[in-house]
Amino acid sequence: MLFSGKLFDFPSVILTGWGVVIFCLLTSSIYFFNDIVDAPRDRLHPFKKFRPIASGKLPIPVAIFFSLLGIFLSCYLAFGLSFFFFLTCLAYLILQFFYTFYLKNIIILDVFSIAASFLLRVYAGAIILNYHLSIWFLLCVISLALFMAVAKRRAELAMLTKETAPSHRKTLSLYTEDLLDDYLSMFSASAWMSWALFTFFESQPIVFGSPALHAILPLTFSGTNKLLMITVPVVIYGIMRYLSLIYQGSKAESPERLLLSDKPLLGSVILWGFLVILILYGGRD
């Protein structure tokens, strides 16, 4: 909605909101299933052992019931919303099943699978709004998803001992700290660079034509594409901050907990969103 110019378009908000609810139902149902399969290994993890299924608080038959109910209900609702949205949800479901039983045990392909799941989320939103995605934006999403997936593996290595790491996750016996550090450097650089290229080259289709911002600026700074460049340092700071927190282990193992608990990182995300909204929508009539 943000980059399609429909952030304040009520029908688009309702449509996207339904898509979010359906996709959340699907992913939550898959997490039920994944936690059932991973329960024995999760009991070896210092934090995952407290999850309802791993700890025994939630009986496995109940978890299976909610998992199947959520999967069928989300697919039914997705089909009613959009056929291609349904296909995207189905692709996500198939990917997660392959990941649970096979791909997560193969080095490199495990982080590729995580990145692909984030990419499918983006495509699902774009399909609902019938919006053309910029290649630079997609590259940014892919790079950032790979960065966060590798960061999760690096945090697990930092948190678990050499004895328990392979038992919890098979690929941790194949990854080394130096290798993951190289991956982090590669994907962190590609993430901010692809976002910078998006602001340089691909922002013209989302200019809304209102002269309010440009009327008070010299030609040197006019054009929404140039104004979006202001966000590049914020993105670089956010990635650098995330990198500095990865080696703390317990926090970085859970990206959502890391984002919500670290004020500088959360502040950079909020500032980025504020700047993008101000630049793209601040001059609209």
N, C-alpha and C positions, 0 to 999 in steps of 0.2 A: 504493500500500500504506500509506503514512504516514497519509493522511487518511481512509482507509476503515477504519482500526483493525486492519488485517491485516499490520502490519509484522513481527510475530513469529509469524504463522500459517504453518507450514511448507508446506502445500499451495499457499498463495497465493504464497509466496516462489518455489517451484519453477515455478509457472505463469508468474509475471511474469518470472522469470529466462529461461525459454524464449522469451518474447515479446521480451525485450531482445536475446537472441542472434539471433533471426530478423530483428529490425528492424535490428540492426547489420550483418548480412550484406547486407540489402537496400540500406541507405544506402551501405555501402562499395562495393557493385557499381555503384551509380549514380555515385559519385565517380570510379570508374574511367572510366566512359563520359563524364562531364563533363570530366575532365582530357584525354581524347582529343580532344574537340571544342575545348577551350580551349587546347590545347598551343601554337599559334602566339602567342596573346596572353599566355600565362603566361611565355613566354620574355622578355617585356618587363618582367616584374615582378622587383624585387630579391630576393624570397624564393621566389616560386612557380617561378622558373626552375630551381630545384634539385630540384623534384619529379621522381620517377622517369620519368614519361612526357615531361614538358617537356624534361628534360635528356638524354633519349635512353637512359637506363640500362635502361628497361623497354620492349621492343619493342611497338609498337602491336598487332600480331596477338595477342600473349600477353595484353595488357590487354583486348582485345575478348573473348577466350575466357573470362577470369576474370569479366568483367562480365556476360556472358550466362549463364554457369554460376551465378553468385551470384544473379542476378535470378530465374531459373527455380527454383532450389533454395529460395530464401527464400519465394517465392509458394506453392510446393508445401507447405512446412512450415507456413506461415501458415494455409493452408486446412485442414490437419490439426488445427491448434490451435483455430481458431474461424472460422466463416464470416464473421462481421462483422469480425473482426480481419484476415482476408484482404482484405475490401473496403477497409478502412482502408489497408492496405499498398498495394493496387492504386491507390487514390486518391493516395497519396503518390508512387507511381511515375509516374503520369500527370502529376501536378503538376510533378515534376522534369523530365520530358521537355519539357513546355511552357516551363518556366523556362529550360532549356538553349538551346532554339532560338528562343524568342520573348520571354518575359516579362522576362528579365534585361536586355533592351535597351530597355525602356519605363520611363520615370521613374515613380516611386511604386509601380507594379505590381511592380517588382523586389523592393522591401522587403516589400510585401504577401505576395508568394509565399514569402519566407523565413519570415515570421511564420506563414503558413498551414502550413508544414511542421512547425514546432514545435507548433502546435495539434493537428495530426494525430497527433503522437507522444503527446500527452497523452490524446487520445481512444483511441488504441490501448491504452494501459495501463488506462484506465477500462473499456474493453470487455472486456478479459481478466478483470477482477475483477468485472464487472457492477456497477459503482459509479456512482451519480448524481453528476455534476459540478456544483459550485456555479457560478453565473453570475459571481460576483465573482472566483472563482479563475480562471475562463476569461479574464475581462477582464485579470486580472493577468498571465497567461501571454502573451496577445496583446500587451499593452503592453510587457512586458519583451522579447518577441521583436522587436517593431518598434524598440524602443530599441537593441537589440544590432545589428540589421540596419543602422539608420541610423548607428550608431557605426562599423561596419565601413566604410561609404561615407566617413564623415568622416575616418577614419584613412587610407584610401587617398588622399584628396585631400591630406592633410598629408604623406604619404610620397612620392607620385609627383609629377613635375614637370608643368607645364601641357601640355607637349608629349607626354609619354608616357601621361598619365592617360586621354585619350579613346581611345588605341590599345589600352590594356589593357581598358578597360570603357567602352562607348559612353555609358552614362548619366552618367559622371563629367563629360562635357562639358555636361550639362544641370543638374546639381546645382551650387549655389554654397555656399561655406562658411557664409554667413549663413543660407541656407535650411536647411541641415542642422543648424545650431546651434538654429534655432527648432524643428525636429522633435525634436531631442534633449531640449529643455526640455519640450516637450509630452508626449512618451512617458515620460520619467523621472518626471514628476509623476503621470501617470495610473497608472504601475506601482505606486508606493508607496501611492497613494491607494486603488487597487482592492484591494491586499492589506490595507490598514487596514480597508476596508469589509468584507472577508471576515472579519477577526477580530472586527469589531463585530457583524455580523448573521448570518453563515452558519456559525458554528462549533457551534451547538447540536446538530445531528444527530450530531456526532462525540464528544459527551460520553459517557464510558463508565460513568458512574453510580457509580464508586467514590468513597467519601467521604474517602479518605485525605488528599488535598490540601485539600479544603474544610473538613474538621473543625478544622483549626488556623488557618483564616483567618476574619476577620470578614466579614459579609455584603457589606460594601463591595467586597471583592475576590473573592468567591466566584463560581463559574461559569467553565467552561473558556474561554468566549468572552472574558471579561475578562482572564484570564491570558494569552491569546494576544496581547493588545495589547502585551505586553512586547517582542514581536519587531519591532514597527513601527520603533522607532529603529534597530535593527540593519539592517533593510531599507533605510532612508533612508541610513544610513552607507555601505552597500555600493554603492548607486546613485551617491552623491556621489563615492565613491572611484573607481568606474568612470569617471565623467565626467572626473575629474581626470587619468586616465591615457589617455583617448581621444586627446588632442592630441599624444601621444608618437609616434603614427604606427606605427612598426614593431611595437610590442606590441599595440595595440588592433586591428590588422588581423586578428589571429588571436585570437578570444575565449578559446579553450581555453588558449592560451599565456599570455594575460594573466591568466587566473584562477589558473593553476598557478604562475606566476612572481612574482606580487605577494602577499607574505605578509599585509598588512592586508586585502586583498580576500578572499583564501582564508580567513583567520581569521574574517571576518564571516559567510561562508557556513557554516563549520563551527559557529560560535556559534549562528546561526539554526537549523540543523538540530538541535543539541543542545537548545536551548530548546523547540522544537516537540515533539520526542520526549519530553522531560521533562514538559511540560505535558499532552500527550495520553495518555501511557502511564505517567507516574510514579506515578499514584494507583491503578493497576489492581491487583487482587488476584492 
